[in-house]
Amino acid sequence: MLFNRKLTEIYSTQDLEKLFRVKNILRDNHIYYMTETTNNSLRLSMNNLNGRNPILGRTGNVKDFYRLFVYKKDQEKAAYILSQLR
């Protein structure tokens, strides 16, 4: 985990709209959260250093990966709230 041993991953997605929806719900319920973003465009470009696939990553179909973390003490409450979304 990137941040802190007191935090645990509660949600992950590639959809930025869903991430903001979940963040707003957690904030409205006074649950502290942190996010981590993995940029997949950079990863794909590093895999293409030999230049064999020049179109790779230029179509806009490459999405970032978002992870949401909460404190372990809030994990059950956050999980319950998020389970009501689906």
Secondary structure as UniProt FT lines:
FT   TURN            5..6
FT   STRAND          7..13
FT   HELIX           16..28
FT   TURN            29..30
FT   STRAND          33..38
FT   HELIX           40..46
FT   TURN            47..50
FT   TURN            54..57
FT   STRAND          65..71
FT   HELIX           72..74
FT   HELIX           75..83
FT   TURN            84..85
//
